[in-house]
Amino acid sequence: MKFDFFIAQLATLQSVRISRCLFDRTLDIDYVQIHAFSDASEKAYASVVYLRIVYVSGEIDMQFLASKAKVSPLKKQSIPRLEVLGACLMSKLVDSISHTLQDELRSGKIDRF
């Protein structure tokens, strides 16, 4: 009975739409910022990157762009060393995103944090 209900509910997924646009094309962009964060622990290190769009109207929009995580090396590393690895991962991720989005971002001011 529960399975039949589950199968019946799957049909409603056809109406779900996820926007893939980073910018609201109907609003004028004032400037764009790339915000990136990284963290590390004994087991792994990771980074996440967001795009902050400020429109001329004063409206602010945040978009998740990418994240990356890696398992810490088998050889024991100090936490500061793992934090540096996380920062390197973050730097590469931001550089890759900046390169990929350079045409979109060219029209606005780009700030990296």
C-alpha atoms as a printed R data frame, in Angstrom:
    type eleno elety resid chain resno      x      y       z
1   ATOM     1    CA   MET     A     1  0.000  0.000   0.000
2   ATOM     2    CA   LYS     A     2  2.765  2.475   0.909
3   ATOM     3    CA   PHE     A     3  4.666  1.456  -2.205
4   ATOM     4    CA   ASP     A     4  1.646  2.164  -4.434
5   ATOM     5    CA   PHE     A     5  1.290  5.598  -2.824
6   ATOM     6    CA   PHE     A     6  5.013  6.261  -3.413
7   ATOM     7    CA   ILE     A     7  4.730  5.269  -7.088
8   ATOM     8    CA   ALA     A     8  1.662  7.505  -7.509
9   ATOM     9    CA   GLN     A     9  3.569 10.458  -6.016
10  ATOM    10    CA   LEU     A    10  6.456 10.041  -8.481
11  ATOM    11    CA   ALA     A    11  4.283 11.475 -11.239
12  ATOM    12    CA   THR     A    12  4.190 14.826  -9.410
13  ATOM    13    CA   LEU     A    13  7.977 15.164  -9.851
14  ATOM    14    CA   GLN     A    14  7.409 16.087 -13.497
15  ATOM    15    CA   SER     A    15  6.147 19.497 -12.363
16  ATOM    16    CA   VAL     A    16  9.268 20.283 -10.303
17  ATOM    17    CA   ARG     A    17 11.509 22.845 -12.003
18  ATOM    18    CA   ILE     A    18 14.909 23.972 -10.728
19  ATOM    19    CA   SER     A    19 16.257 27.239 -12.076
20  ATOM    20    CA   ARG     A    20 19.813 27.063 -13.401
21  ATOM    21    CA   CYS     A    21 20.231 30.801 -14.009
22  ATOM    22    CA   LEU     A    22 22.768 32.565 -11.822
23  ATOM    23    CA   PHE     A    23 21.492 36.067 -12.562
24  ATOM    24    CA   ASP     A    24 18.022 37.571 -12.752
25  ATOM    25    CA   ARG     A    25 18.071 38.775 -16.366
26  ATOM    26    CA   THR     A    26 15.275 41.288 -15.681
27  ATOM    27    CA   LEU     A    27 17.348 43.288 -13.151
28  ATOM    28    CA   ASP     A    28 20.468 45.394 -13.702
29  ATOM    29    CA   ILE     A    29 23.511 44.089 -11.815
30  ATOM    30    CA   ASP     A    30 25.449 46.569  -9.662
31  ATOM    31    CA   TYR     A    31 28.300 44.188  -8.811
32  ATOM    32    CA   VAL     A    32 29.163 40.543  -8.220
33  ATOM    33    CA   GLN     A    33 31.287 38.963  -5.503
34  ATOM    34    CA   ILE     A    34 32.715 35.477  -5.180
35  ATOM    35    CA   HIS     A    35 32.672 34.228  -1.591
36  ATOM    36    CA   ALA     A    36 34.648 31.101  -0.756
37  ATOM    37    CA   PHE     A    37 35.141 29.200   2.483
38  ATOM    38    CA   SER     A    38 37.305 26.254   3.451
39  ATOM    39    CA   ASP     A    39 37.730 24.097   6.515
40  ATOM    40    CA   ALA     A    40 39.720 21.077   7.588
41  ATOM    41    CA   SER     A    41 39.678 18.310  10.160
42  ATOM    42    CA   GLU     A    42 41.829 15.252  10.811
43  ATOM    43    CA   LYS     A    43 39.679 13.239   8.411
44  ATOM    44    CA   ALA     A    44 39.024 15.629   5.506
45  ATOM    45    CA   TYR     A    45 39.244 19.148   4.132
46  ATOM    46    CA   ALA     A    46 36.772 20.991   1.941
47  ATOM    47    CA   SER     A    47 35.816 24.224   0.243
48  ATOM    48    CA   VAL     A    48 32.571 25.843  -0.889
49  ATOM    49    CA   VAL     A    49 32.014 28.796  -3.244
50  ATOM    50    CA   TYR     A    50 29.027 31.134  -3.472
51  ATOM    51    CA   LEU     A    51 28.197 33.986  -5.824
52  ATOM    52    CA   ARG     A    52 26.755 37.159  -4.246
53  ATOM    53    CA   ILE     A    53 24.924 39.351  -6.733
54  ATOM    54    CA   VAL     A    54 23.916 42.903  -5.790
55  ATOM    55    CA   TYR     A    55 21.393 44.483  -8.121
56  ATOM    56    CA   VAL     A    56 21.023 48.231  -8.741
57  ATOM    57    CA   SER     A    57 17.633 48.039  -7.013
58  ATOM    58    CA   GLY     A    58 19.419 47.004  -3.801
59  ATOM    59    CA   GLU     A    59 18.212 43.416  -3.967
60  ATOM    60    CA   ILE     A    60 20.859 40.840  -3.025
61  ATOM    61    CA   ASP     A    61 20.939 37.261  -4.264
62  ATOM    62    CA   MET     A    62 23.214 34.398  -3.165
63  ATOM    63    CA   GLN     A    63 23.851 31.383  -5.381
64  ATOM    64    CA   PHE     A    64 25.683 28.194  -4.458
65  ATOM    65    CA   LEU     A    65 28.245 27.547  -7.199
66  ATOM    66    CA   ALA     A    66 30.444 24.622  -6.248
67  ATOM    67    CA   SER     A    67 32.021 22.618  -3.481
68  ATOM    68    CA   LYS     A    68 34.840 20.150  -3.260
69  ATOM    69    CA   ALA     A    69 36.028 17.847  -0.489
70  ATOM    70    CA   LYS     A    70 39.010 15.558  -0.127
71  ATOM    71    CA   VAL     A    71 39.990 12.920   2.378
72  ATOM    72    CA   SER     A    72 43.052 13.801   4.446
73  ATOM    73    CA   PRO     A    73 46.296 12.047   3.444
74  ATOM    74    CA   LEU     A    74 47.005  8.700   5.117
75  ATOM    75    CA   LYS     A    75 50.210 10.082   6.616
76  ATOM    76    CA   LYS     A    76 49.172 12.071   9.692
77  ATOM    77    CA   GLN     A    77 49.159 15.826   9.023
78  ATOM    78    CA   SER     A    78 48.847 18.705  11.454
79  ATOM    79    CA   ILE     A    79 45.588 20.692  11.433
80  ATOM    80    CA   PRO     A    80 47.385 23.858  10.204
81  ATOM    81    CA   ARG     A    81 48.825 21.860   7.292
82  ATOM    82    CA   LEU     A    82 45.349 20.510   6.460
83  ATOM    83    CA   GLU     A    83 43.955 24.066   6.647
84  ATOM    84    CA   VAL     A    84 46.583 25.095   4.073
85  ATOM    85    CA   LEU     A    85 45.516 22.192   1.847
86  ATOM    86    CA   GLY     A    86 41.916 23.398   2.210
87  ATOM    87    CA   ALA     A    87 42.962 26.941   1.283
88  ATOM    88    CA   CYS     A    88 44.793 25.606  -1.807
89  ATOM    89    CA   LEU     A    89 41.696 23.634  -2.786
90  ATOM    90    CA   MET     A    90 39.612 26.787  -2.320
91  ATOM    91    CA   SER     A    91 42.011 28.854  -4.429
92  ATOM    92    CA   LYS     A    92 41.901 26.363  -7.302
93  ATOM    93    CA   LEU     A    93 38.108 26.182  -7.117
94  ATOM    94    CA   VAL     A    94 37.724 29.986  -7.185
95  ATOM    95    CA   ASP     A    95 40.201 30.266 -10.072
96  ATOM    96    CA   SER     A    96 38.314 27.633 -12.045
97  ATOM    97    CA   ILE     A    97 34.973 29.333 -11.409
98  ATOM    98    CA   SER     A    98 36.355 32.783 -12.254
99  ATOM    99    CA   HIS     A    99 37.723 31.455 -15.529
100 ATOM   100    CA   THR     A   100 34.465 29.691 -16.369
101 ATOM   101    CA   LEU     A   101 32.269 32.685 -15.565
102 ATOM   102    CA   GLN     A   102 34.551 35.451 -16.840
103 ATOM   103    CA   ASP     A   103 32.184 36.412 -19.680
104 ATOM   104    CA   GLU     A   104 29.234 36.647 -17.286
105 ATOM   105    CA   LEU     A   105 31.229 38.547 -14.683
106 ATOM   106    CA   ARG     A   106 33.039 40.861 -17.097
107 ATOM   107    CA   SER     A   107 30.199 43.372 -16.997
108 ATOM   108    CA   GLY     A   108 30.340 43.737 -13.201
109 ATOM   109    CA   LYS     A   109 32.961 44.404 -10.565
110 ATOM   110    CA   ILE     A   110 34.522 41.166  -9.324
111 ATOM   111    CA   ASP     A   111 35.606 40.910  -5.706
112 ATOM   112    CA   ARG     A   112 37.101 37.718  -4.331
113 ATOM   113    CA   PHE     A   113 36.838 36.926  -0.614
